[in-house]
Amino acid sequence: MPKITLKKTVAKAKKDTLKFQIDCAQPVEDNVFVMEDFEDFLKKRIKVNGKKGNLGTAVSVTKDDKNITVTAEPPFSKRYIKYLTKKYLKKQELRDYLHVIATSKSTYTLRYFNISSEDAGDE
């Protein structure tokens, strides 16, 4: 009888990474929003395993000219980024003027509220 050898193949689980972007173009162009402060805020406030500021290798926050990119290993929620962005806007007292809109599956955008003048309707 021929000898049968079994080879075990170990499938390496690829590490998925989630990449989220926050587009801050409008407020940055108007000098209302400071990207460095927002980046520091996210680095200090993002929780990993229940601890703030414990980013390690699981989460990275980088900034471009007008974008913040958060790269994370699952499980990580896009909604959590929106929550922290709204918290930052409230802290900076910009929450009355800016809101966070999801423009794609992995992107949020900061936009101004559309305020129409009420004086035109009174006449």
C-alpha positions in Angstrom: 0.0 0.0 0.0 1.2 3.4 -0.9 1.7 5.8 2.0 -0.6 8.8 2.0 0.6 12.0 3.5 -1.8 14.7 4.4 -0.7 18.3 4.1 -2.3 20.7 6.3 -2.8 24.1 4.8 -3.3 26.9 7.1 -5.3 29.7 5.6 -4.0 33.0 6.9 -6.8 35.2 7.9 -6.2 38.5 6.2 -6.4 41.5 8.5 -9.2 43.7 7.3 -8.8 47.4 7.9 -11.5 49.9 7.9 -10.7 53.3 6.5 -13.0 56.3 7.2 -12.5 59.9 6.1 -13.8 63.1 7.5 -13.9 65.9 4.8 -13.4 69.3 6.5 -12.9 71.4 3.4 -15.6 74.1 3.9 -14.8 75.1 7.5 -11.0 74.9 6.9 -11.2 77.2 3.9 -13.1 79.7 6.0 -10.6 79.4 8.9 -13.3 78.3 11.3 -11.8 74.9 11.9 -8.3 73.9 13.1 -7.3 70.5 11.7 -4.4 69.9 14.2 -6.7 70.4 17.2 -9.3 68.0 15.7 -6.7 65.4 15.0 -5.4 65.6 18.6 -8.9 65.4 19.9 -9.6 62.2 18.0 -6.3 60.7 19.1 -7.1 61.4 22.8 -10.7 60.4 22.7 -11.0 57.3 20.6 -11.4 54.3 22.8 -9.8 50.9 22.1 -10.7 48.1 24.4 -12.5 50.5 26.7 -9.6 52.9 27.2 -9.2 56.4 25.9 -6.0 57.3 24.0 -5.0 53.6 23.8 -4.7 53.6 20.0 -1.7 51.3 19.6 -1.6 49.6 16.2 -5.3 49.0 16.1 -6.2 52.6 15.1 -4.4 55.4 13.4 -5.5 59.0 12.8 -3.8 61.0 10.0 -4.5 64.4 8.5 -4.2 65.7 5.0 -4.8 69.3 3.9 -8.5 69.1 4.4 -9.2 65.5 5.4 -8.8 63.4 8.5 -8.4 59.7 7.9 -9.1 57.1 10.6 -7.8 53.6 9.8 -8.8 50.9 12.2 -9.1 47.2 12.6 -12.6 45.8 13.1 -14.7 46.0 15.2 -14.9 49.8 14.7 -18.0 51.8 14.0 -18.3 54.7 11.6 -21.1 56.0 13.8 -18.5 56.4 16.6 -16.5 58.8 14.4 -19.6 60.8 13.8 -20.3 60.9 17.6 -16.7 62.2 18.3 -16.9 64.7 15.5 -20.2 66.1 16.9 -18.7 66.2 20.4 -15.7 68.2 19.1 -18.0 70.7 17.3 -20.0 71.2 20.5 -16.8 71.7 22.5 -15.6 74.4 19.9 -19.1 75.9 19.9 -19.5 75.2 16.2 -22.4 72.8 16.5 -24.9 75.5 15.7 -23.3 76.2 12.4 -21.9 72.9 11.1 -23.3 69.5 10.8 -21.9 66.1 9.9 -23.2 64.4 6.7 -22.5 60.9 5.4 -21.6 61.4 1.7 -20.5 57.8 1.1 -20.1 54.5 2.8 -16.8 55.5 4.4 -16.9 59.3 4.3 -18.3 62.1 6.4 -18.4 65.7 5.4 -18.7 68.8 7.5 -21.1 71.3 6.0 -22.8 74.5 7.0 -26.5 74.6 7.8 -28.6 76.2 5.0 -30.1 79.2 6.8 -32.6 81.2 4.7 -33.3 84.8 5.8 -36.7 85.1 7.6 -36.9 88.8 6.7 -37.9 88.1 3.1 -41.0 86.2 4.3 -42.2 89.0 6.6 -42.9 91.5 3.8 
